Amino acid sequence: MPGNPGILHRPASGPLPTDRRGAPSAQDLRICAHAQTTSVAQAAGRVKGAPPVPSRRPPGPVEAGRVRRMDAPSTVLPEALRAELTELTVSLCKALSDPKRLMVLYALGAGPRSVAELADLVDAREANVSQHLAVLRERGLVDTERRGASIIYSLRYPELLAAVDALRGILRAEVDRRQSLLAV
């Protein structure tokens, strides 16, 4: 979406249209995310037609009284990477920012489950687990399948758990490093 300026055709303020459950649709959430990134880009002067904003970086080799090497690599990230990181933050990081949602993802890593089974596994009420599953579903991380009266949830991207495990490993290493500094 960030590559499609002008896609937002509804007023920037006011409530989002909702589905029959009262929740905004995934498409509306993506449009809002696009509008937020477009506004940020316009404010920074990176969008065609927006007034230019002075660069934080001076054109010459001197920066705040220090000499900067002219052959030093640029610290400015490409626009495509910025847009991708913004989309990652808006969609994926929100889904992973809650410990209960992470527990639900780990429970689904062992196989498909119903809301009742997940509620038992993560020690939460079914209503709360359903809310977490709705966020995960909106973000495209879980799939659903109807079996009789039940809806069965499954993990769409099992490799996501490997990424979370890598983050957990980094966190453990940092905790160990800080504890060793305190022990000295």
ZAROZA-346912 format. One record per atom (N, C-alpha, C): residue in three letters; z, y, x. Coordinates in steps of 0.001 Angstrom, whole numbers, padded with zeros to 6 digits, always signed. Layout:
ZAROZA-346912
AlaZYX ...
end
This chain:
ZAROZA-346912
Met+000000-001200+000785 Met+000000+000000+000000 Met+000000+001269+000830 Pro+000716+001335+001973 Pro+000746+002574+002701 Pro-000639+003075+003105 Gly-001651+002221+003134 Gly-002963+002663+003524 Gly-003765+003240+002372 Asn-003198+003380+001178 Asn-003917+003861+000010 Asn-003326+005166-000503 Pro-003542+006302+000173 Pro-002967+007538-000323 Pro-003560+007879-001681 Gly-002754+008488-002516 Gly-003209+008926-003818 Gly-003160+007860-004883 Ile-002542+006700-004609 Ile-002510+005629-005594 Ile-001484+005908-006691 Leu-000517+006773-006412 Leu+000533+007049-007381 Leu-000007+007999-008442 His-000099+007549-009692 His-000659+008348-010766 His+000370+008704-011825 Arg+001625+008459-011561 Arg+002659+008828-012526 Arg+003571+009842-011858 Pro+004315+010616-012639 Pro+005191+011621-012034 Pro+006150+010975-011050 Ala+006472+011717-009979 Ala+007361+011190-008951 Ala+008789+011069-009441 Ser+009159+011817-010481 Ser+010522+011728-010981 Ser+010523+011012-012325 Gly+011689+010677-012784 Gly+011812+010009-014078 Gly+011957+008515-013905 Pro+012352+007824-014973 Pro+012582+006382-014865 Pro+011278+005617-014738 Leu+011380+004464-014098 Leu+010229+003577-013980 Leu+010024+002824-015281 Pro+008792+002483-015611 Pro+008592+001589-016749 Pro+009269+000253-016446 Thr+009801-000372-017448 Thr+010516-001627-017226 Thr+009889-002744-018039 Asp+010194-003975-017626 Asp+009725-005123-018384 Asp+010707-005401-019519 Arg+010536-006527-020205 Arg+011369-006812-021369 Arg+012840-007001-021024 Arg+013153-007283-019752 Arg+014543-007438-019343 Arg+015163-006123-018887 Gly+014334-005057-018821 Gly+014853-003764-018383 Gly+014747-003549-016892 Ala+014057-004459-016170 Ala+013915-004314-014722 Ala+012539-003753-014396 Pro+012438-002887-013384 Pro+011127-002398-012982 Pro+010287-003558-012450 Ser+008998-003485-012680 Ser+008120-004543-012193 Ser+007977-004447-010678 Ala+007572-005537-010063 Ala+007362-005550-008618 Ala+006290-004532-008225 Gln+005253-004395-009047 Gln+004191-003430-008742 Gln+004743-002006-008763 Asp+005595-001678-009742 Asp+006184-000344-009791 Asp+007071-000089-008586 Leu+007808-001112-008137 Leu+008642-000953-006954 Leu+007783-000703-005721 Arg+006646-001418-005625 Arg+005749-001194-004485 Arg+005154+000210-004544 Ile+004806+000682-005729 Ile+004250+002024-005869 Ile+005289+003064-005475 Cys+006554+002853-005883 Cys+007608+003791-005502 Cys+007808+003784-003996 Ala+007784+002604-003395 Ala+007932+002515-001943 Ala+006792+003255-001269 His+005571+003107-001813 His+004426+003812-001241 His+004605+005313-001385 Ala+005094+005754-002543 Ala+005289+007184-002764 Ala+006322+007736-001793 Gln+007375+006946-001523 Gln+008390+007414-000583 Gln+007817+007520+000813 Thr+007048+006533+001263 Thr+006484+006596+002609 Thr+005429+007673+002698 Thr+004660+007891+001626 Thr+003669+008948+001646 Thr+004348+010294+001734 Ser+005441+010489+000987 Ser+006156+011754+001038 Ser+006701+012004+002437 Val+007243+010960+003061 Val+007758+011094+004419 Val+006620+011448+005366 Ala+005480+010776+005210 Ala+004348+011052+006081 Ala+003832+012468+005865 Gln+003767+012918+004605 Gln+003316+014277+004338 Gln+004288+015279+004943 Ala+005580+014995+004810 Ala+006570+015916+005360 Ala+006449+016008+006872 Ala+006033+014931+007501 Ala+005876+014931+008952 Ala+004514+015458+009373 Gly+003663+015789+008405 Gly+002363+016361+008734 Gly+001346+015340+009199 Arg+001540+014064+008860 Arg+000624+013032+009331 Arg-000415+012671+008287 Val-000381+013291+007122 Val-001321+012962+006070 Val-002349+014074+005968 Lys-003592+013687+005762 Lys-004668+014657+005651 Lys-004343+015662+004554 Gly-004485+016928+004860 Gly-004214+017968+003878 Gly-002798+018509+003956 Ala-001912+017830+004654 Ala-000545+018311+004794 Ala-000502+019330+005928 Pro+000352+020340+005818 Pro+000420+021330+006900 Pro+000912+020678+008180 Pro+000367+021075+009321 Pro+000799+020471+010582 Pro+002234+020855+010906 Val+002947+019906+011464 Val+004313+020122+011887 Val+004319+020087+013406 Pro+005009+021022+014059 Pro+005012+021017+015523 Pro+005531+019689+016068 Ser+004896+019230+017117 Ser+005296+017976+017749 Ser+006645+018138+018411 Arg+007410+017057+018441 Arg+008687+017078+019149 Arg+008460+017042+020651 Arg+007302+016659+021031 Arg+006988+016443+022425 Arg+006102+017572+022946 Pro+006484+018254+024008 Pro+005638+019307+024539 Pro+004397+018727+025192 Pro+003326+019516+025240 Pro+002087+018979+025797 Pro+002132+018778+027306 Gly+002959+019495+028015 Gly+002975+019425+029484 Gly+003955+018403+030006 Pro+004070+018324+031334 Pro+004944+017322+031948 Pro+006421+017716+031963 Val+006770+018912+031510 Val+008167+019344+031534 Val+008732+019229+030129 Glu+009878+018594+030025 Glu+010510+018410+028725 Glu+011982+018756+028871 Ala+012393+019822+028244 Ala+013793+020266+028260 Ala+014328+020391+029684 Gly+013533+020976+030572 Gly+013985+021198+031938 Gly+013862+019986+032837 Arg+013437+018842+032309 Arg+013270+017639+033129 Arg+011792+017386+033329 Val+011458+016820+034435 Val+010069+016471+034701 Val+009813+015082+034134 Arg+008742+014971+033386 Arg+008363+013696+032781 Arg+007106+013208+033477 Arg+007071+011944+033827 Arg+005883+011387+034487 Arg+004726+011377+033511 Met+003580+011844+033948 Met+002404+011898+033083 Met+001834+010503+032819 Asp+002068+009560+033735 Asp+001530+008223+033540 Asp+002516+007298+032810 Ala+003646+007849+032356 Ala+004627+007046+031625 Ala+004036+006645+030277 Pro+004341+005444+029813 Pro+003798+005013+028518 Pro+004309+005901+027393 Ser+003481+006084+026397 Ser+003827+006912+025262 Ser+004913+006229+024438 Thr+005836+007019+023926 Thr+006905+006463+023090 Thr+006578+006600+021611 Val+005422+007153+021301 Val+005033+007306+019911 Val+004432+005998+019419 Leu+004983+005478+018314 Leu+004493+004215+017763 Leu+003217+004460+016968 Pro+002293+003520+017009 Pro+001065+003662+016205 Pro+001399+003754+014719 Glu+000583+004506+014003 Glu+000808+004730+012576 Glu+000833+003428+011780 Ala-000047+002485+012137 Ala-000080+001203+011422 Ala+001243+000453+011599 Leu+001821+000501+012796 Leu+003105-000159+013036 Leu+004211+000537+012253 Arg+004188+001862+012221 Arg+005185+002600+011449 Arg+005124+002201+009975 Ala+003905+002130+009438 Ala+003743+001760+008024 Ala+004238+000343+007773 Glu+003921-000569+008691 Glu+004364-001958+008537 Glu+005885-002059+008605 Leu+006509-001325+009517 Leu+007966-001351+009630 Leu+008634-000739+008403 Thr+008020+000293+007859 Thr+008557+000886+006630 Thr+008486-000113+005488 Glu+007349-000785+005362 Glu+007191-001799+004309 Glu+008188-002938+004515 Leu+008401-003344+005758 Leu+009369-004398+006074 Leu+010765-003981+005627 Thr+011129-002747+005923 Thr+012447-002252+005547 Thr+012600-002198+004036 Val+011579-001681+003357 Val+011645-001527+001905 Val+011719-002872+001206 Ser+010944-003834+001681 Ser+010878-005098+000952 Ser+011811-006168+001516 Leu+011578-006584+002721 Leu+012292-007737+003264 Leu+013740-007440+003635 Cys+013990-006333+004283 Cys+015356-006061+004740 Cys+016330-005881+003581 Lys+015877-005306+002476 Lys+016762-005179+001311 Lys+017144-006560+000796 Ala+016192-007466+000803 Ala+016479-008821+000318 Ala+017481-009530+001219 Leu+017455-009231+002499 Leu+018335-009913+003451 Leu+019633-009166+003720 Ser+019845-008033+003050 Ser+020998-007197+003371 Ser+022291-007617+002672 Asp+022247-008645+001871 Asp+023442-009074+001145 Asp+023836-010487+001578 Pro+025086-010698+001975 Pro+025520-012028+002428 Pro+025328-013118+001371 Lys+025533-012778+000108 Lys+025383-013782-000949 Lys+023912-014209-001060 Arg+022981-013256-000908 Arg+021563-013619-000947 Arg+021204-014508+000241 Leu+021800-014244+001388 Leu+021554-015112+002548 Leu+022071-016522+002281 Met+023229-016631+001641 Met+023764-017957+001293 Met+022827-018675+000320 Val+022284-017931-000635 Val+021341-018518-001588 Val+020107-019022-000838 Leu+019601-018236+000106 Leu+018428-018665+000878 Leu+018729-019937+001670 Tyr+019911-019992+002285 Tyr+020273-021203+003038 Tyr+020407-022406+002107 Ala+020964-022198+000922 Ala+021083-023298-000040 Ala+019700-023783-000466 Leu+018760-022849-000648 Leu+017397-023232-001020 Leu+016651-023880+000142 Gly+017109-023636+001360 Gly+016501-024279+002523 Gly+016679-025794+002501 Ala+017709-026269+001809 Ala+017960-027706+001691 Ala+017129-028330+000580 Gly+016474-027509-000242 Gly+015629-028028-001308 Gly+015738-027185-002568 Pro+014825-027408-003505 Pro+014818-026646-004759 Pro+016089-026884-005564 Arg+016538-025819-006246 Arg+017774-025918-007014 Arg+017721-025011-008239 Ser+018552-025338-009219 Ser+018690-024493-010412 Ser+019738-023419-010136 Val+019830-022462-011043 Val+020822-021394-010901 Val+022232-021979-010908 Ala+022483-022942-011781 Ala+023817-023552-011859 Ala+024180-024239-010545 Glu+023248-024982-009963 Glu+023514-025649-008678 Glu+023779-024623-007580 Leu+022973-023558-007559 Leu+023164-022523-006544 Leu+024509-021832-006720 Ala+024896-021581-007966 Ala+026180-020928-008227 Ala+027333-021773-007688 Asp+027258-023087-007873 Asp+028295-023978-007332 Asp+028311-023953-005809 Leu+027130-023987-005202 Leu+027042-024031-003738 Leu+027541-022760-003057 Val+027260-021599-003658 Val+027654-020340-003016 Val+028935-019756-003604 Asp+029553-020508-004536 Asp+030828-020102-005131 Asp+030731-018725-005783 Ala+029811-018623-006743 Ala+029607-017370-007474 Ala+029278-017696-008927 Arg+029372-016698-009775 Arg+029007-016889-011176 Arg+027491-016998-011295 Glu+027033-017703-012311 Glu+025595-017882-012525 Glu+024893-016549-012740 Ala+025525-015629-013457 Ala+024915-014317-013703 Ala+024680-013575-012391 Asn+025656-013659-011486 Asn+025524-012993-010188 Asn+024420-013633-009358 Val+024361-014952-009357 Val+023317-015666-008613 Val+021941-015327-009195 Ser+021847-015214-010517 Ser+020579-014848-011148 Ser+020120-013469-010711 Gln+021058-012538-010576 Gln+020700-011198-010104 Gln+020170-011254-008675 His+020821-012023-007827 His+020363-012158-006438 His+018993-012842-006391 Leu+018801-013839-007214 Leu+017509-014523-007257 Leu+016401-013588-007740 Ala+016734-012684-008644 Ala+015734-011719-009120 Ala+015266-010826-007976 Val+016196-010393-007137 Val+015818-009574-005975 Val+014941-010393-005033 Leu+015344-011622-004751 Leu+014567-012477-003850 Leu+013184-012779-004425 Arg+013118-012941-005720 Arg+011838-013224-006375 Arg+010928-011998-006334 Glu+011484-010811-006607 Glu+010705-009573-006540 Glu+010142-009341-005146 Arg+010876-009767-004142 Arg+010445-009568-002752 Arg+009531-010698-002267 Gly+009286-011679-003128 Gly+008356-012749-002791 Gly+008924-013823-001892 Leu+010241-013966-001851 Leu+010858-014940-000950 Leu+011143-016281-001609 Val+011177-016308-002933 Val+011419-017574-003634 Val+010337-017810-004675 Asp+010100-019070-004958 Asp+009175-019492-006010 Asp+009994-020074-007161 Thr+009400-020101-008338 Thr+010067-020684-009498 Thr+009174-021730-010150 Glu+009849-022671-010791 Glu+009145-023724-011532 Glu+010019-024076-012736 Arg+009409-024143-013892 Arg+010165-024491-015097 Arg+010197-026014-015240 Arg+011411-026548-015412 Arg+011615-027973-015691 Arg+012455-028080-016948 Gly+011781-028281-018056 Gly+012491-028321-019337 Gly+013060-026955-019645 Ala+014366-026898-019865 Ala+015030-025631-020168 Ala+015484-024897-018910 Ser+015371-025550-017775 Ser+015860-024960-016522 Ser+014721-024354-015708 Ile+015079-023347-014926 Ile+014151-022789-013944 Ile+014660-023222-012583 Ile+013780-023827-011816 Ile+014130-024331-010486 Ile+013559-023371-009451 Tyr+014415-022966-008528 Tyr+014022-022038-007470 Tyr+013818-022790-006173 Ser+012841-022338-005391 Ser+012604-022924-004070 Ser+012263-021810-003085 Leu+012458-022094-001826 Leu+012200-021135-000760 Leu+010702-021110-000465 Arg+010070-019950-000584 Arg+008636-019831-000360 Arg+008289-019907+001128 Tyr+009121-019311+001977 Tyr+008867-019280+003423 Tyr+010054-019888+004170 Pro+010050-021202+004397 Pro+011179-021819+005100 Pro+011396-021245+006500 Glu+010343-020703+007130 Glu+010484-020122+008469 Glu+011376-018874+008458 Leu+011633-018329+007288 Leu+012539-017183+007179 Leu+013933-017545+007683 Leu+014356-018776+007424 Leu+015685-019199+007879 Leu+015764-019251+009400 Ala+014663-019598+010062 Ala+014643-019574+011528 Ala+014816-018146+012040 Ala+014204-017179+011352 Ala+014358-015772+011739 Ala+015803-015314+011539 Val+016417-015720+010432 Val+017815-015366+010183 Val+018713-016047+011216 Asp+018406-017289+011557 Asp+019174-017986+012601 Asp+019076-017262+013936 Ala+017895-016734+014259 Ala+017727-015974+015503 Ala+018610-014723+015478 Leu+018660-014043+014349 Leu+019528-012868+014217 Leu+020998-013257+014342 Arg+021357-014394+013762 Arg+022736-014871+013878 Arg+023080-015167+015334 Gly+022130-015749+016065 Gly+022347-016030+017484 Gly+022568-014753+018286 Ile+021789-013722+017973 Ile+021963-012436+018651 Ile+023327-011849+018328 Leu+023727-011929+017065 Leu+025034-011418+016666 Leu+026154-012155+017387 Arg+026063-013501+017464 Arg+027080-014284+018175 Arg+027137-013890+019649 Ala+025986-013716+020278 Ala+025940-013337+021694 Ala+026583-011970+021903 Glu+026327-011048+020991 Glu+026907-009707+021119 Glu+028412-009736+020899 Val+028888-010529+019946 Val+030331-010660+019727 Val+030985-011256+020966 Asp+030384-012295+021532 Asp+030922-012908+022756 Asp+030951-011906+023904 Arg+029883-011117+024037 Arg+029816-010130+025128 Arg+030934-009097+024965 Arg+031142-008625+023753 Arg+032185-007617+023523 Arg+033573-008209+023751 Gln+033777-009461+023348 Gln+035081-010097+023574 Gln+035341-010282+025066 Ser+034311-010622+025817 Ser+034509-010780+027266 Ser+034813-009442+027938 Leu+034262-008349+027416 Leu+034588-007024+027962 Leu+036033-006650+027668 Leu+036529-007039+026492 Leu+037917-006742+026141 Leu+038891-007590+026938 Ala+038484-008803+027315 Ala+039357-009715+028042 Ala+039553-009285+029490 Val+038662-008484+029995 Val+038754-008064+031416 Val+039783-007024+031610 
end
